[in-house]
Amino acid sequence: MKVLKILSILALLPPCFSLAQKPDFHLPGLYRLGSRSGQTENALDANVSVYCDGTYISVVAEVKDTHISLHPKADLTDRIELWMALPASVYPANFEYQLHPSYIEAAVPAEGTSGGSRFFGTYAELASHLDLKPFLSDFDYPTPNLIKQNNLQVPGPGALKPQEVHFGMVQYGLYADQRPAVLLNQPYFAPLEQSLHIQPEEWAEGIVYTVDMLDEGYVINAEISCQALGFVQLPELHQLRFMVDVVDVGKDGRARPCLTTTPGREVARPATFSLVNFDTPLYTNYTHIPDHVLKAVDYHPVCVFRHQQWVPTGIDTDALVYRENEASKFLTETKFFEQDVAYHSYSFEGFPVESLKIAIEPVNQQPLQLEYYLLQGEQVVTAEQTRQPGSPADDFSPTFFRFPDGQYGAILKTSRLVDPYGWNTGGMLTEESISIYRIAPHQKTELLRIHQGKGEIPYCQIGPYAFDGFLVTGFDWVKEGKMLVLRLDSQSSPAKKRVKVQWNSEGERLKIEPVEDGE
């Protein structure tokens, strides 16, 4: 009989692994959860193994049970509940992973904003859990009177409520009667519907599992694709937070978790789950962006599965801002947003160029566009553009050219807000830089970087020359690839200036000189 049982279990093993393959996670005996008064479970023991072959994650759970409850209602059927969550390493450094997914939701968006709720929190060193009462009493969230008197840009306390936002985390029920897998935490994705247009009902299709009944227990063998995770990081996942609970219907007819892979775990708190490291990373890039571009520019977004495709998303956490230049010392705000990403590949006179443009929506700044240019498959130049309403079109980025010796060059402009809390017009300063690069095999050289700022008093610094009140607005080639003239416009009068920039055939001996009127 024992031989037959072993053969039966072996028949269930998916083709993605064999007995010779070492599991990425194996626990021969699960931990028993604390019993309650009157609780009598039938489940005696269980073991769990996790494998990854690069395409699928496989989970094998063997449960020893003296009485298996099979019922028309899923809640009254014996099962395992499988939690999978992205690890802290995929989130930004300022993201409070220890408190995720607990937030205080502002049910009404702030005046002047569109779509979606706002999500507030605090720092993990200040609180182990996030509840509304201490959020309002223990920190510096303003009272309704203060909000009204000082015109603070936060909702009143009456618009706040505790909320769980399960970004990057899924919970599935896999049942002893082999009914279809159920995404148990689906209601907790509702807060993301407006910002990410999330469609979690598609995800459970990514799990296929079988159940083998034993004399005293059952074996669940599940094959899990990226789709079932709902959220993945590009282009591969090396780690996953993971937890399995065995839920047993006891003799009293009540279903309770009785065994777990993770001692000290907290439900829906991924920081307390077990961390599984995959020897073979799970491949996740099913987008149109090539792997080599993602790695070259160090762009590894979290993508969400929606409408049968993967959509890049972004997360930003920053201090909770009350008004311009006034922020909380204790509270934070987190924003979940969809990233508009455009990838293009083209050639400039035989010079291969791959561009990646990414829209970013920080919590406390104007939207940004990050621009990456992969040149000749190895050199990366970057630019950042603040997308301010009414900003004129930029004719600088990117400009490609050739030096007289045949090597390639690039001109890019970057702009961003200096004051992270000054999103209104008063006192705001936009800092810009214009860079001229020489691109040679295995080498990138910056010939010149121009610094200028748009604010109450515009400034421009070109090498040793300062032009206060002026900004570079364009340029003209005098000798293409060797000499150009920068055009500077006054920000308070019709006055104009010009500056000549030149170099030798090899991009050396840079010379900068103002051009006098009439030249």
Salt bridges, closest charged atoms under 4 A:
GLU41 OE1 - ARG32 NH1 3.91
GLU81 OE2 - ARG79 NE 3.09
GLU164 OE1 - HIS166 NE2 2.70
ASP177 OD2 - ARG179 NH2 2.65
ASP215 OD2 - LYS5 NZ 3.64
GLU236 OE2 - HIS238 NE2 2.95
ASP245 OD2 - ARG265 NH2 2.78
ASP252 OD2 - ARG256 NH2 2.95
GLU266 OE1 - HIS129 NE2 3.01
ASP298 OD1 - HIS300 NE2 3.17
GLU326 OE1 - ARG323 NE 2.51
GLU333 OE2 - ARG118 NE 2.80
GLU338 OE1 - ARG306 NH1 2.92
GLU354 OE1 - HIS292 NE2 3.02
GLU361 OE1 - LYS335 NZ 3.57
GLU378 OE1 - HIS442 ND1 3.17
GLU384 OE2 - ARG416 NH1 2.95
ASP394 OD1 - LYS413 NZ 3.33
ASP405 OD2 - ARG438 NH2 2.59
GLU432 OE2 - LYS454 NZ 3.16
GLU446 OE2 - ARG449 NE 2.93
ASP476 OD2 - ARG487 NH1 2.85
ASP489 OD1 - LYS496 NZ 3.14
GLU513 OE2 - LYS500 NZ 3.42
